[in-house]
Amino acid sequence: MDVEQALELVHQARAIGADRGINATVAVHDDAGHPLVVVRGKRWHGPYMAMGKARLAAAFAKPTKDLVDQWADRPLFGTSLVEIIPGGVTVNPGGVPLFAAGVCVGAIGVGGGSPQVDHEIAAAAAEQFHRSGGTEI
């Protein structure tokens, strides 16, 4: 995952969000959870939310929606990660990992809509990016 790929992914996610009436904040992080690109949408807290979602998806190489479901009976587990993972995480749907050759190379995080809509935007952007020759998901 490089900056050019991350920028393209951000543009795709923001376009998908705009089609749904959402001024999305989008963050793309590398596999270590470091931000490559962050573009703020409407809300001041959007970058923190999107970055936390991307960081969590990269850390576990799973969509945050799946992690929320997985930890439903262990709510303190997700809360503990806020302190453990540097930079913090957002335990909400809207983060999707990105893979190349079966290896997690980063993640996209989206904020600005409901958690379900954020997940749909992130997943659609990652899928569209893959089809256009970008990173395999």
Order of alpha helices (4+ residues) and beta strands (2+ residues): alpha-beta-beta-alpha-alpha-alpha-beta-beta-alpha
